Amino acid sequence: MLDLKLLTTFREVAHKRSFSDAAVTLGYTQPAVSQHVSRLEATLGVRLLERDARGVHLTPAGELLLTRAAALLDQARRAEDDVREAAGAGRPCVRIGAFATLAGGLLPGATRDLRARRPDLRLEVKVFEPEDSIDELLAGRLDVATLIDSELMPLAVRDGVEHVFLCDDPLFVVMGSDHPMAGRPSLGLEELSEEGWLMPDVGGTCPDSNIVLRACRDAGFEPDVRLAFDDYPALQGMAAAGVGVALLPSLATANLRSDVAVIPLRGTPPARRIQAAIRIGENDELVDHVIEALRAAGRALPTGRALTAVA
């Protein structure tokens, strides 16, 4: 029997005529896309795609399957909706646990994408601290949890849970618009060694503050912390007042004050890794749609992708 997830991957490769382009669109790695197609071919016992120097080409069997794929996938979606309606479940719903900056910086774009992709889907958002959302996921009260990860504090993967990469969230310098450096196109972190610093709580368990502290130390200085507070709008306000400068993740700059400047760091900036967590063994097309929409929103954010070196 055809696996609809594999069929979706095949259809994307067939349309793009490229495994790598399909991987970008679907949010998978290229090896994962190749594996999906190989599994589908093994299930059917026929070759669907051929690769040569000119790219990817459909075999006659692949051409036939492509003509049927859209109808099969649409019928499967309609069957899901009909079953839910018959059971009194109403509109299909995905419950997502979002931390604050993701809710403000990534979810709006993802929601727009989902409305275009699945206008019948209702997204139920609950705001949790990342560490709490896994408990909610395992208890069955969430379908997707969102997490903040970093190389400094890699997240332990809980039993029964799978982590899925969404996007990198680079950090940017935020300072008052009247600061002498506010007009600069970019800054080296070492240029801010004499500044007062504003950052999230430095209690030792916050991924954001640990990323900032490590970045400053790598630049050769210990920051003079004037305020440590887990509220990014408040840190923006204090930066605007000239109390200090801050390194804020791009998702926290979605709603900017008019009296602050956001400046990229030269080179490769420190970054948070944003991940989703789902329960292992659950193959839910609606959850896949939400993951894909979150990834697309991460790619579309003006400041939501890794920066290249700036001179």
C-alpha angles and dihedrals in degrees: 000000000000118000106224093210090056090045090053090053092048092050092052093049090047092051095044095040085217135089092206094049090048090050091055093049094046095041093238131122116259092246089054091053091049090049092051091053092046091051091050091050090048090051092052096036092227138098112253103175136032125200125205138149091289095054138257122341133185120240117222088263090050092050090053094048091048091056089054098039098080093050093046094050092045092050091050091052092048091048091054091050093047092050092049091048092048089051090052093249093127118195115014111257136196118198114212130186110215131184116225103264092044090051091053101034109032109020098066092060092041091051091052089051092048093050089055093043099040112009089176094059120102116207113207110199125198121181114227137158106259093247091055097048093069090059089051091049093051090046089057094245093113133041095197130024124193124217143187116226135176139178088248094056109021112196118247111234111233122222112271093020132105123200118218122193115237108171146315116261109205122202124240134195113254120193139153114288089237094056113120090241096044094102095054117116091220141354139213111230091230088064088068097053093110095048127101111250135224118195145149119282110306095208091125104253101072111103092207097054092045091052091051094046092049092048092052092048091049087053089055105258144086110234119242097231111209096171133014112189133145096229118094097195088054091051089051090052093051090047089052089051091055097247092129147306128275141201107225129181115248091246089060091057095061090103107038130185114237091234098060133078124218114208128182121233120241116252122007109343124219110262145188118233111228115208139174124220124211134173115267115247098025112120102190118161091201091057088049089054091052092049091049091049092050090050092049090050090051091053092047098051110108090224097025100094132072113276124235119228113289120207 
